[in-house]
Amino acid sequence: MSTTIDKKKINRMKLEIIGVEKNNLKTKKKTKDEMIKRVRKIIVEEIKKAY
């Protein structure tokens, strides 16, 4: 079984996650658990996108 990694998807996810993290560092609106849920959501949404 081989797994291929789409580097564009990985970079897009990283940029979005970093942006969300930076914003939360400034605002402190989300708890640690809320941030974990948000990061998971970003990953799942990116995986579900069909190109």
N, C-alpha and C positions, 0 to 999 in steps of 0.2 A: 504494500500500500504506500503510495507516495502522496505527499501533500505539496501543493504548489502555493506559493505566497505571492499575492498581488501587492507589489511594493507601493503602487499608487494608493490602494486602499489603506495600507498600513500608515503611510504618510498622512493621509487625510484624517484618519482616526487619531494619530498622535497630535496633529495640529489642533483638532477640535478638543481633545482631552486637555491639552496644555492651556488652551484658551479658557476652558471652563474652570480649570484649577486656578489660573491667574486671577480670573474674575472673583472666584470665591475667596482667595487670599485677601483681596481688597475689601469685599463686602461682608464676609463671614456669615452669609445668609444660610448656607447649607451646612448640616452636620456631617460628620464623617460618614455615617450610614447613607445619608442622602447623596453624598458625592459618589460613593461606591455604586449606588443604584444608577446614577447618571452616567458614570463611565461604562457600566455594563450595557446600558441602553444604547449608548453611542456605538459600542462594538457590535451589538446585535443588529442595529439598524444598518450599519455598514455591510455586514455579512449578507443581509437580506436584499440589498440593492442588486439588481440585475443589470449588467452592462452588455 
